[in-house]
Structure formats: C-alpha cells, structure tokens
Amino acid sequence: MSATKKFTSPKGEIEWATIDGEGKENLSGKLQYVASIVIASDDAVLEAIKEFWNENKPKGFKKPPKSTGVYDYKVKSEEVDEDGSPVYELDASKKMLSFKTGTTYPDGSKKKIQIYNSKAKKVELPKDVKIGNGTIGQISGAMGIYETKTPDGKVLVDAGVTLYLNSIKISKLVEYEGASDNYEADEDDDGWSGDEGWDGEASEPEPTAKAKPRL
C-alpha cells in the first residue's frame, strides 16, 4: 500500500468546495468531493509535501512528480481578452492546495465530509447552505503517493502526490449564492407578473386547418 501521512492545512481562504450530493466529476468521469484552500507561498506545509514526495516516491522513479496538489494562485485582473473573458494574473505571494476524495467507500456506502465550527466542534450545515469562495478555515486530510501505470500494470508512467479530503473547519462562513442573472424590473407596471394563473407549462399550439386541394 502506498504511503500516506495525515495533515491539516494552515488557515486560509477556502475555494471551490463541493462536499455533498453527487460531487464533482473529474476528467476520468469519477465523482469526487473537492475543496481547495489558498495559503501563503512560503508556508511550511509546502516544504512538508516536497519532503513527503522525496521520502516516499516509487523506487527508481527519476522524473519529478506529475502533480502534488499544490498549484499557482491566479487572480482576476481588470483586463479582458479578445473574447471579452477576464484575464487572470499570477499572485506569487499565494499557493493553492487542492484536496479531493471519492464520494463513496469501496463497499458502496456514502462518504461524508465532516464539518467543524470555529470551536473545533462537529456541526451540520443546513441543507440549503453551501460553502462559498472566501470562507476562512482549514482543511484536514492526508497526503498520499499515487502511481499511473500502463494498462498491463507493468510499467510506471507517472507518479505524484494526492491530497485527500477528510474534513473542513470553518472559522468564518461565506455562503455560496450562485450566479446572478442581474435583471432589473421593467418600468411598465402593467407588465407580466406571473400571477395571471399560468401554470408554468407551455400550451400546445393550436392545430392548423389542412389546405383543401384545388379542383
């Protein structure tokens, strides 16, 4: 079994947390629970992840790790590209740790990501409350070595470090509100209000009379 080591991240800003329901589908089509945390780029945990890799990487593996769960952090700038999309710039003072885990255990039972409050007490989030970007807290999990081999299992292709997600401690919650459509009310007070008895279902179009053949 590959080596693993439990650890808890430093306090930082939590982003992109999906920790309930069906989870999030990865590139391989596997459903996962995920959460990331933004920390200082000089935090000691980053060196601890490097040391873990060096001490536990596959024997004889000479290449650098394909991934370690540590990513550069980029922020939205005031500029946009030729398609009107925002341009993101590197923030060298920060790094992002990305945690993940499958949504079920090997026996098929549902996995649960435990939530703790600021007093380190287990709590339950209300069903309609989601963790939004900017939430302040910590993520607890484990670092583990992963290996990618050829289909026959004989040749090691790549290896790296995975950060496994176990629980989240929330010090300050920012609720996820979803995207806004940014509509404004019409000035016409006689406009459609939705209160006219329409049941929300589109009506079937009236059948049109078939044209009679000319004699």
C-alpha positions in Angstrom: 0.0 0.0 0.0 1.3 3.5 -0.9 2.4 5.7 2.0 0.1 8.3 3.4 0.5 11.0 6.0 -2.2 12.9 7.8 -2.0 16.6 8.0 -4.1 19.8 8.4 -3.6 22.9 6.3 -2.9 26.3 7.8 -5.8 28.7 7.9 -6.7 30.3 4.6 -9.4 31.1 2.1 -11.5 28.1 1.0 -12.5 27.9 -2.6 -14.4 25.6 -5.0 -15.8 23.4 -2.2 -18.2 20.6 -3.4 -18.7 18.3 -0.5 -22.1 16.8 -0.7 -24.7 15.5 -3.2 -23.3 13.7 -6.2 -20.0 15.6 -6.0 -18.0 16.8 -9.0 -16.9 14.7 -12.0 -13.2 14.6 -12.7 -11.6 14.2 -16.1 -11.8 10.4 -15.9 -15.6 10.6 -15.1 -15.2 9.7 -11.5 -17.3 11.5 -8.9 -15.4 13.2 -6.2 -15.8 15.6 -3.3 -13.3 18.5 -3.6 -12.2 21.6 -1.8 -9.2 24.0 -2.2 -7.5 26.4 0.2 -5.4 29.4 -0.6 -2.3 29.9 1.7 0.9 31.9 1.8 3.5 30.7 -0.7 6.2 30.4 2.0 4.1 28.3 4.4 6.0 25.3 5.9 3.3 22.8 4.7 4.6 23.2 1.1 8.0 22.0 2.1 6.4 19.2 4.1 4.7 18.0 0.9 8.0 18.1 -1.0 9.7 16.1 1.7 6.9 13.5 1.7 7.4 13.0 -2.0 11.2 12.7 -1.7 10.9 10.1 1.1 8.1 8.0 -0.4 8.3 8.3 -4.2 8.3 5.0 -6.1 11.7 3.3 -6.0 13.8 4.1 -9.1 11.4 6.8 -10.3 13.6 9.6 -11.7 11.1 12.1 -13.0 9.6 15.0 -11.0 6.1 14.4 -9.6 3.4 15.0 -12.2 1.3 16.8 -9.6 1.5 17.4 -5.8 -1.9 19.0 -5.1 -0.1 22.4 -5.0 -0.9 25.0 -7.7 -0.1 28.6 -8.5 -2.8 31.0 -7.5 -4.2 33.4 -10.0 -6.5 36.4 -9.5 -8.8 38.2 -11.9 -7.3 41.4 -13.4 -9.2 44.4 -14.8 -8.3 43.3 -18.3 -10.2 41.1 -20.7 -9.1 39.1 -23.7 -10.3 39.4 -27.3 -13.4 37.3 -26.5 -14.3 39.5 -23.5 -13.3 36.9 -20.9 -11.4 38.1 -17.8 -7.6 37.8 -17.8 -6.1 36.2 -14.7 -2.7 37.1 -13.3 -0.3 35.1 -11.1 -0.2 36.1 -7.4 3.2 34.9 -6.4 2.5 35.5 -2.7 0.0 32.7 -2.6 -0.4 29.0 -3.4 -3.5 26.8 -3.6 -3.8 23.3 -2.1 -6.4 21.2 -3.8 -8.0 18.3 -1.9 -10.2 15.5 -3.2 -11.7 12.2 -2.3 -14.2 9.7 -3.8 -17.9 10.2 -2.9 -18.2 6.5 -1.8 -16.3 3.9 0.1 -15.2 0.6 -1.5 -18.3 -1.1 -0.2 -20.5 1.5 -1.9 -21.6 3.4 1.2 -21.8 7.2 1.0 -18.8 9.1 2.2 -19.3 12.2 4.4 -17.1 15.2 4.7 -17.2 16.3 8.4 -17.6 20.0 9.1 -16.3 21.7 12.3 -17.1 25.1 13.6 -14.6 27.7 14.9 -14.5 26.0 18.3 -13.5 22.7 16.6 -16.9 21.2 17.4 -18.6 18.9 14.8 -21.6 20.6 13.2 -24.0 20.1 10.3 -24.6 22.6 7.6 -28.2 23.3 6.8 -29.2 21.5 3.5 -29.7 24.8 1.7 -26.3 26.2 2.8 -23.2 25.7 0.6 -19.6 26.8 1.4 -18.7 29.8 -0.8 -15.4 31.1 -2.0 -13.8 33.4 0.6 -14.8 31.2 3.5 -12.0 31.2 6.1 -11.0 27.9 7.6 -8.7 24.9 7.4 -8.8 21.6 5.6 -7.8 18.3 7.2 -6.8 15.2 5.2 -3.8 13.2 4.1 -1.1 13.3 1.5 -0.5 10.1 -0.4 1.5 8.8 -3.3 -0.3 7.9 -6.5 1.1 5.9 -9.4 0.0 5.7 -13.1 0.9 2.6 -14.9 0.4 1.1 -18.4 -2.8 -0.9 -18.9 -0.9 -4.2 -18.2 0.3 -2.8 -14.9 4.0 -3.5 -15.7 5.4 0.0 -16.5 5.2 3.0 -14.3 4.3 6.0 -16.4 3.8 8.8 -13.8 3.6 9.4 -10.1 2.9 12.2 -7.7 1.2 13.3 -4.5 -2.6 13.4 -3.9 -4.1 15.5 -1.1 -7.1 13.5 0.3 -10.0 15.4 1.7 -11.4 14.3 5.1 -12.9 17.3 6.9 -13.2 21.1 6.9 -13.1 23.5 9.9 -14.9 26.8 9.2 -13.8 29.9 11.1 -15.8 32.4 9.0 -18.5 31.1 6.6 -19.3 32.9 3.3 -22.4 31.3 1.8 -22.4 30.3 -1.8 -25.2 32.3 -3.5 -24.9 31.0 -7.1 -24.7 33.1 -10.2 -27.0 36.1 -10.6 -28.9 36.9 -13.8 -28.7 40.7 -12.9 -32.2 41.5 -14.3 -33.8 44.9 -13.4 -37.5 45.5 -13.1 -39.4 47.0 -16.1 -40.8 50.4 -15.5 -44.1 49.3 -17.0 -46.4 48.4 -14.1 -48.8 46.6 -16.4 -46.1 44.1 -17.4 -46.4 40.3 -16.9 -46.2 39.4 -13.2 -46.5 35.6 -13.4 -49.7 35.9 -11.2 -52.2 35.5 -14.1 -52.9 31.9 -13.5 -50.3 30.4 -15.8 -49.2 27.0 -14.5 -45.7 27.2 -15.9 -46.3 24.8 -18.7 -46.2 25.6 -22.4 -49.5 25.2 -24.1 -49.8 23.0 -27.2 -50.1 25.0 -30.4 -53.5 25.2 -32.0 -53.8 22.8 -34.9 -53.9 24.5 -38.2 -56.5 23.5 -40.8 -55.2 21.5 -43.7 -55.4 23.3 -47.1 -58.0 21.9 -49.4 -56.9 20.7 -52.8 -58.0 22.9 -55.7 -60.4 21.3 -58.1 
